């Protein structure tokens, strides 16, 4: 059984909307890991869940980038570049799930692990940097 990703308060960026999105992102990664552990799943199920991960990641990263623009975040360029590198890798993994000649179980597990590990590392290394800036510009931890 794979280790699942767990969101804890150490990952909070003190912005309720972003914290909730991070939690959902982790849940989707864990759903994909659960599917990979299943003995019976279809290629279609794997593709649907992998695409859900990709779609949600795009939605979440877009939310952050919209706030960067709104608040004129000074590290927008480098942060967006990190997002774009993730997008490219995730897109490649999702495309592999479509490939009939690829081990689907292995690929969805790789996609989930890459995405979850990337997210948690990204939160601690880059997202935490914008917490104070966002809060000072009216984006805060209140619901």
Secondary structure, 3 states (H helix, E strand, C coil): CCCCCCCCHHHCCCCHHHHHHHHHHHHHHHHHHHHHHCCCCCHHHHHHHHHHHHHHHHHHHHHHHHHHHHHCCCCHHHHHHHHHHHHHHHHHHHHHHHCCCCCHHHHHHHHHHHHHHHHHHHHHHHHHHHHHHHHHCCCCCCC
